[in-house]
Amino acid sequence: MRKTISVLATLLVAVMTACTNKTDESEKNVADSLEQVRQDSTLHAQAAEAAEAAKKAQADSIARADSIAQVEAEKAAASEREQIVRQLYSKCILIDGIGDSYSFLENHCSKSFLKELKKDYSDEYEGDGYAIWDFRAAAFQDGGGKTKIISVTSADNNSVIIKYKDMGIPGTSKIKFVEEDGKWLIDGVKHL
């Protein structure tokens, strides 16, 4: 009987040890699972941060590209306006006679500005025409010097400033533009 008790005691110790080992093993498995969840959460958070950073970088890149495109478009528009003013003065204003001035004005001026030029003409002359002299220096007088364009530069509010000599008399005018149907049109002149 002692031997049976001893065997039972040994068996009981063995079962308890097995249960304890199982509990330790279960606790280790739970701890390992928790560690894996923590690592997965950290990786997920890092991936989300990386995705957000990539999205911001892409938005910044698009904004930069849009800004560059906008600057380039404005440069092209400014160059186009300057070219129109150069042509206006070299082909229409700083010449003897009217040449093809009227045709140029009709293709490069707004309707409202053409009306103003017509009114100014009819105030001085009978018949139909445009007051091309409105583009010349306000204190215009006949002079004996050279006639030439000195400079043409873009200014604020879609305007262009031209400096010129008109028969030796210096002049500076600011030409105002408007955009209609994708085309730049002269919409006013002011002598500076």
Salt bridges, closest charged atoms under 4 A:
ASP32 OD2 - LYS28 NZ 3.30
GLU35 OE2 - ARG38 NH2 2.54
ASP60 OD2 - LYS56 NZ 3.10
GLU72 OE2 - LYS75 NZ 3.96
GLU74 OE2 - ARG81 NH2 2.87
ASP123 OD2 - LYS119 NZ 3.03
ASP128 OD2 - LYS118 NZ 3.91
ASP156 OD1 - LYS174 NZ 3.02
ASP166 OD2 - ARG136 NE 2.60
ASP187 OD2 - LYS176 NZ 3.65
